[in-house]
Amino acid sequence: MLTSARLLNRRVGLLSTTPLCRQAGEGGFFASFQRKYREFELERDRALDKAEEEELKEREGAIYGEDELSPSGSPKLVREDPRQCPRSVLFVPGVKPKALSKIYTLHADCFILDLEDSVGPAHKKEARDQVLKFVLEYHQKRKENQCDYKRIIVRINSPDDDTKNALFDLNLVGELGKYIEGVAVPKVRVSTYELIKDYIHPEHAVWGFFESPRSVIEANEIFKQKAYQCAVMGYNDLAAELQLPLTTTVQGSGGELYQNLSPAELESLRVVSRLPLWNSASQVLLAARAHGVYCLDGVFNHPTDHVGFQRDLRHCLALGFNGKTLIHPSQISPTNRAYTPSAETVAWATQVQEAVSRSQGTVAVVNGSMIEELHVRQAKRILALHRSGALDAELQQKEETEAASNPRPPRSTPSRQGLKSTS
């Protein structure tokens, strides 16, 4: 239909420039035909806009909580529902069996089993073997109802920069199939999906990492492919490629420039040093929102700096990210709390739903402000996160109570004398 319409439009344009058409004037047959065709164009454009809007809403469904309730009406945990955007996503090095085994006890919404940055070149095969072993073990435990559901993403090596390992990784991901939620691809470009599309399991979500200037400036074209469900910022590689100073101390670029600065000057300098990364993040966020893709913030590199992490979370929320990637289990609970709506926000969302329900199709008003469709979607998302967060907190409280009432017996440690006697 669109092709035919465009073809007809070209013909009308060509005909309207001929001397015969100009002589026909406003009252001729062709003028009438042109008016009819303009009306058709308007109707066609409205229909196309509506179809595009419906498609975007469908892609945004998981973000805005369109399906926040199960058929029984009970709330869903974000960490058990692949359709919802994860709040907390923990990186786990694929080469470390001990770290992988801890996944069973952690309450992150999602886990990325990493085959890329956290694995040295000599250990890539070992990491693939460990990930395969863990996922198969996890699946068996799920079948026997011995563990909770875990959302698992496997991050492969870059198909553009490390093709050999990427192909081995993709073969592993295909073998894991439905046992995992999807695959994460580092340093995505417009050309990346073409390299991997034939290896991706049809039910896998695809996450793209934006960690190079090229990734950032190509973000809109990347999302136009409608291949990625999630974008993730990768600040470490991005900072290196932007040639930003490693630090704002005397060890960094500038030396003596950074000595004897007041706390206010240091804070100002810290903010300025983040501007190139925030600008890049804003470009990716804008492109992601335009195409109904949700977006996660990059990691905070200092797990022992709790004050700095809280500040980073505030920035993450202020920029509009849907969640955050993490490098340490201690960062999970603060992130989940940060993305659980406050009582005031929940009250507003509840008022919106009630007002829309009462309005019966007429204009709804809350606190003197007119409610639009965007507010309704926002309210649904807030209430979905609230219900999930409340259920999550309730289950964790139950687990802590059970653990306190059934403490593990202390492990016996041999005395020094005993150690000597066994040597």
C-alpha positions in Angstrom: 0.0 0.0 0.0 2.7 2.4 1.0 4.8 1.7 -2.2 1.7 2.1 -4.4 0.8 5.4 -2.6 4.3 6.7 -3.1 4.3 5.7 -6.7 0.9 7.4 -7.3 2.2 10.5 -5.4 5.1 10.7 -7.8 2.8 10.5 -10.8 0.5 13.1 -9.4 3.5 15.4 -8.8 4.7 14.9 -12.4 1.3 15.4 -14.0 0.6 18.5 -12.0 3.6 20.2 -13.5 2.5 19.7 -17.1 1.1 22.6 -19.1 -2.2 20.8 -19.6 -2.8 20.5 -15.8 -1.9 24.1 -15.2 -4.5 25.1 -17.8 -7.2 22.9 -16.2 -7.4 25.4 -13.3 -9.1 24.8 -10.0 -12.4 23.6 -11.3 -11.2 20.8 -13.6 -11.3 17.1 -13.2 -7.7 16.9 -12.3 -8.0 19.5 -9.5 -10.8 17.4 -8.0 -8.7 14.3 -8.2 -5.8 16.1 -6.5 -8.1 17.2 -3.6 -9.3 13.6 -3.2 -5.8 12.3 -3.3 -4.7 14.8 -0.6 -7.5 13.6 1.6 -6.4 10.0 1.0 -2.9 11.0 1.9 -4.0 12.5 5.2 -6.0 9.4 6.1 -3.2 7.1 5.1 -0.6 9.1 7.2 -3.0 9.0 10.2 -3.3 5.2 9.8 0.4 4.7 9.5 1.1 6.9 12.5 -1.5 5.0 14.5 0.1 1.7 13.5 3.5 2.9 14.4 2.3 4.2 17.8 0.6 0.8 18.6 3.8 -1.0 17.7 5.9 1.3 19.9 3.4 0.8 22.8 3.7 -2.9 22.4 7.5 -2.8 22.6 7.2 -0.5 25.6 4.8 -2.9 27.4 7.5 -4.5 29.6 8.9 -1.1 30.6 5.6 0.6 31.4 4.0 -2.4 33.2 1.2 -3.3 30.8 1.4 -6.9 32.0 2.3 -6.3 35.6 -0.2 -8.8 36.9 -0.4 -12.5 36.2 -3.7 -14.1 35.1 -4.5 -14.8 38.7 -4.1 -11.2 39.6 -1.0 -11.7 41.8 2.0 -9.4 41.5 5.1 -10.7 39.7 8.7 -10.5 40.9 10.9 -8.6 38.4 13.6 -11.2 39.0 11.2 -13.9 37.8 9.5 -12.2 34.8 11.6 -11.8 31.6 9.0 -9.3 30.3 9.9 -6.7 32.9 12.9 -4.5 32.9 15.5 -5.6 35.6 16.4 -3.1 38.2 19.6 -4.7 39.3 21.9 -6.7 37.0 25.0 -8.3 38.5 28.1 -9.2 36.5 29.5 -12.7 37.3 32.8 -13.8 35.8 32.2 -16.9 33.9 35.6 -18.3 34.8 34.9 -18.3 38.6 32.9 -21.4 39.7 32.6 -20.0 43.3 31.1 -16.7 42.1 28.7 -18.6 39.8 27.5 -20.8 42.7 26.7 -17.7 44.8 24.0 -16.8 42.3 21.6 -19.2 44.0 21.7 -17.1 47.2 21.5 -13.6 45.6 18.4 -11.5 44.8 19.5 -9.5 41.8 16.8 -9.2 39.2 19.2 -10.5 36.5 22.7 -12.0 36.2 25.2 -11.5 33.3 27.5 -14.5 33.0 30.6 -12.7 31.5 32.8 -14.3 28.9 34.4 -11.0 27.9 36.2 -8.4 30.0 36.5 -10.4 33.2 38.1 -13.4 31.4 41.7 -13.3 30.2 42.6 -14.5 26.7 44.1 -17.7 28.0 40.9 -18.7 30.0 38.1 -18.1 27.4 37.5 -21.9 26.8 37.6 -22.6 30.6 35.0 -19.8 31.1 32.7 -21.3 28.4 33.0 -24.7 30.1 32.2 -23.3 33.5 29.2 -21.4 32.2 27.8 -24.5 30.4 28.3 -26.6 33.6 26.6 -24.0 35.8 23.6 -23.4 33.5 23.0 -27.1 33.1 23.2 -27.6 36.9 20.9 -24.7 37.4 18.3 -26.1 35.0 18.5 -29.5 36.8 17.9 -27.8 40.1 14.9 -25.9 38.7 13.4 -29.2 37.5 13.8 -30.6 41.0 12.4 -27.4 42.5 15.6 -26.9 44.5 16.2 -23.2 43.6 14.4 -20.0 42.6 14.0 -18.9 39.0 17.1 -16.8 37.8 17.2 -14.5 34.9 20.4 -15.3 33.1 22.1 -13.4 30.3 25.4 -14.5 28.7 27.8 -11.8 27.5 29.9 -12.9 24.6 33.1 -11.5 23.1 32.8 -8.8 20.5 32.0 -10.3 17.0 33.7 -7.3 15.5 36.9 -7.3 17.6 37.3 -11.0 18.6 35.5 -13.0 16.0 37.0 -16.4 16.9 35.9 -16.3 20.5 32.6 -14.7 19.6 31.7 -17.6 17.4 32.6 -20.1 20.1 30.5 -18.1 22.5 27.6 -17.9 20.2 27.8 -21.7 19.7 27.5 -22.1 23.5 24.6 -19.6 23.7 22.8 -21.6 21.0 23.4 -24.8 22.9 22.0 -23.3 26.1 18.8 -22.3 24.3 15.8 -21.7 26.5 17.9 -22.4 29.7 18.9 -18.7 29.5 17.1 -15.5 28.8 19.4 -14.0 26.2 22.7 -12.8 25.0 24.6 -9.6 25.6 26.9 -8.2 22.8 29.7 -5.8 23.6 30.7 -2.7 21.6 27.7 -2.9 19.3 27.7 -1.2 15.9 25.2 -1.0 13.1 26.9 -4.0 11.4 27.0 -6.2 14.6 23.6 -7.8 14.4 24.2 -9.0 10.8 27.2 -10.9 12.2 25.3 -12.7 14.9 21.7 -13.0 13.8 22.1 -16.5 12.3 23.4 -17.8 15.6 20.9 -16.3 18.0 18.2 -18.5 19.5 14.8 -17.3 18.3 13.5 -16.8 21.9 16.6 -15.0 23.2 16.6 -11.4 24.1 19.5 -9.4 22.7 21.3 -6.8 24.8 23.7 -4.3 23.3 26.6 -2.6 25.2 27.3 0.9 24.2 30.9 1.5 25.1 32.6 3.3 22.2 32.0 6.6 20.5 31.0 4.7 17.4 28.3 2.8 19.4 26.9 6.1 20.8 26.7 8.0 17.5 25.2 5.0 15.7 22.6 4.3 18.5 19.6 5.4 16.6 20.5 3.4 13.5 21.2 0.4 15.8 17.8 0.6 17.4 16.1 1.0 14.1 17.0 -2.6 13.4 14.5 -3.6 16.1 16.9 -6.4 17.2 17.9 -5.2 20.7 15.6 -5.3 23.7 18.0 -3.6 26.1 20.9 -1.1 25.9 23.6 -1.0 28.5 26.2 1.7 29.0 29.8 0.6 29.3 31.6 3.6 30.8 35.1 2.1 31.4 35.8 1.3 27.7 33.9 4.5 26.6 36.1 6.7 28.9 39.2 5.1 27.5 38.2 5.7 23.9 37.1 9.3 24.7 40.6 9.7 26.1 39.3 11.0 29.5 41.8 11.3 32.3 42.1 8.2 34.5 41.7 10.2 37.7 41.4 13.8 39.0 44.2 13.5 41.5 47.9 14.4 41.2 48.4 11.0 39.5 46.1 12.0 36.7 46.6 14.3 33.7 47.6 17.8 34.9 49.7 16.9 38.0 50.0 19.9 40.2 46.8 21.4 38.8 44.9 19.1 41.2 46.8 19.9 44.4 45.3 21.9 47.3 41.8 22.0 45.9 38.8 22.8 48.2 36.0 20.2 48.6 33.8 22.4 46.5 36.4 22.5 43.7 36.9 18.8 43.8 33.2 18.2 43.6 32.9 20.6 40.6 35.8 18.8 38.9 34.2 15.4 39.5 31.0 16.5 37.9 32.8 18.1 34.9 34.8 14.9 34.4 31.5 12.9 34.1 29.9 15.2 31.5 31.3 13.5 28.4 29.9 10.1 29.8 26.5 11.6 30.7 26.3 13.3 27.3 26.9 9.9 25.7 24.4 8.2 27.9 21.8 10.9 27.1 22.2 10.2 23.4 21.8 6.4 23.8 18.8 7.0 26.2 17.1 9.3 23.7 17.5 6.8 20.8 16.4 3.9 23.1 13.2 5.7 24.1 12.4 6.6 20.5 12.4 2.9 19.7 10.9 1.4 22.8 14.1 -0.1 24.1 14.9 0.0 27.8 18.3 1.2 29.0 20.6 0.3 31.9 23.3 2.4 33.5 26.9 1.2 33.6 28.8 -0.1 36.7 30.2 1.8 39.7 33.8 0.6 40.0 34.3 1.0 43.8 32.3 -1.5 45.8 33.6 -0.3 49.1 32.6 3.3 48.5 29.0 3.2 49.7 28.6 6.9 49.7 29.8 7.2 46.2 27.5 4.4 45.1 24.5 6.1 46.6 25.4 9.3 44.7 25.8 7.3 41.5 22.4 5.7 42.0 20.9 9.2 42.3 22.5 10.2 39.0 21.2 7.0 37.4 17.6 7.8 38.4 17.9 11.4 37.5 19.1 10.5 33.9 16.1 8.2 33.5 17.8 4.8 33.3 15.5 1.8 33.9 18.1 0.0 36.1 21.8 -0.5 36.8 24.5 -3.0 36.2 26.6 -4.0 39.2 29.9 -5.6 40.1 29.4 -6.6 43.7 26.5 -8.3 45.7 26.6 -5.5 48.2 25.2 -3.2 45.5 22.1 -5.3 44.9 19.8 -4.3 47.8 20.5 -0.5 47.5 19.7 -0.6 43.8 16.5 -2.5 44.2 15.4 -0.1 47.0 16.3 2.9 44.8 14.1 1.5 42.0 11.2 0.7 44.3 8.8 3.7 44.2 8.4 5.8 47.3 5.1 6.0 49.2 4.3 9.4 47.7 4.9 8.2 44.1 2.7 5.1 44.7 0.0 7.4 46.1 0.1 9.5 42.9 0.0 6.5 40.7 -3.0 5.1 42.6 -4.8 8.4 42.3 -4.2 8.4 38.5 -5.7 4.9 38.1 -8.7 5.7 40.2 -9.3 9.0 38.4 -9.1 7.3 35.0 -11.5 4.6 36.2 -14.0 7.2 37.4 -13.7 9.3 34.3 -15.2 6.6 32.1 -13.5 7.9 28.9 -13.8 11.6 29.7 -10.9 13.8 30.9 -9.4 12.7 34.2 -7.8 15.2 36.6 -5.5 14.6 39.6 -4.4 17.5 41.8 -5.6 20.0 39.3 -3.6 18.4 36.4 -5.1 16.8 33.4 -4.1 13.1 33.0 -2.8 12.0 29.6 -2.1 8.5 28.2 1.6 8.9 29.1 0.7 9.4 32.8 -1.5 6.3 32.7 1.4 4.2 31.4 3.8 5.7 33.9 1.3 5.0 36.8 1.0 1.3 35.6 4.8 1.0 35.7 5.1 2.5 39.1 2.4 0.3 40.6 4.0 -2.8 38.9 7.4 -2.0 40.5 5.7 -1.3 43.9 3.9 -4.6 43.9 7.0 -6.5 42.8 9.2 -4.7 45.4 6.8 -5.3 48.2 6.6 -9.0 47.4 10.4 -9.2 47.0 10.8 -7.6 50.5 8.3 -9.9 52.0 10.0 -13.0 50.6 13.4 -11.9 51.7 12.1 -11.2 55.2 10.7 -14.7 55.3 14.0 -16.2 54.2 15.9 -14.2 56.8 13.5 -15.3 59.5 13.8 -19.0 58.5 17.6 -18.7 58.4 17.6 -17.1 61.9 15.4 -19.9 63.3 17.5 -22.6 61.7 21.1 -21.4 62.1 23.8 -23.4 60.4 26.1 -25.3 62.8 29.6 -23.6 63.1 32.2 -25.2 61.0 34.9 -26.9 63.1 38.4 -25.6 62.4 41.3 -27.8 63.4 43.7 -26.5 66.0 47.3 -25.5 65.1 48.4 -28.7 66.9 46.0 -30.7 64.8 47.3 -29.1 61.6 50.8 -29.9 62.5 50.0 -33.5 63.3 48.4 -34.0 59.9 51.3 -32.6 57.9 
